[in-house]
């Protein structure tokens, strides 16, 4: 399944990535860094939880 992802390092859009075949990995078309979408999703979720804690 093709999906569109945003690079967490440079913010460039990476469209049409087949993340299932690559086990969630892609190389950014702009900055050439390897991105692990599984790890990045965990970091994003943890950031959201930290922000909620700070609001309290």
N, C-alpha and C positions, 0 to 999 in steps of 0.2 A: 504494500500500500504506500503510495507516494504521499509525502507530507511536506508542509512548509514550516521551516524553523528559522528563528532569529538567533544569530550568533551572540552569545552572552559577553563576548570580548569586545566586538566592534559594532554590533548592532545591525550588521548586514543581513538581508533576507536571503535565505538559502532555500529556494523552491524546488520541488520535485525530487526530494531525497527519499530513497527507499530504505528506511531505517530498520525494517524487519530483516532484510538480507544482510545489513551491516551490523546487526545486533545493537542498534541505537547509536552508532558512531557516524559522524560525518566530518569532513574537512571543509572549513569555511571558504567560500569562493573569494572573499575579500582579503582576509588576514592570514589564510592558510593554517590556522590553528585547528587541532583535532578537538572536536567537541563530543563528549559523552552525554547524550540527552538524558540518560537514566540518572547520572550523577547531578547534572544541572537541575533537573526537576526536583530532586531532593533538596538541593541548596535553596532553590526558590521557595519551596514549601517551608523550610526552616526559617527563611527570612521573613515570610509572612507571619509565622507564629511568633517570632521575636518582636515584630512590629506591634502585634496585638498585645503582647506583654508590656511593652513600653507605654502603650496608650492607657493602661490601667493605672 
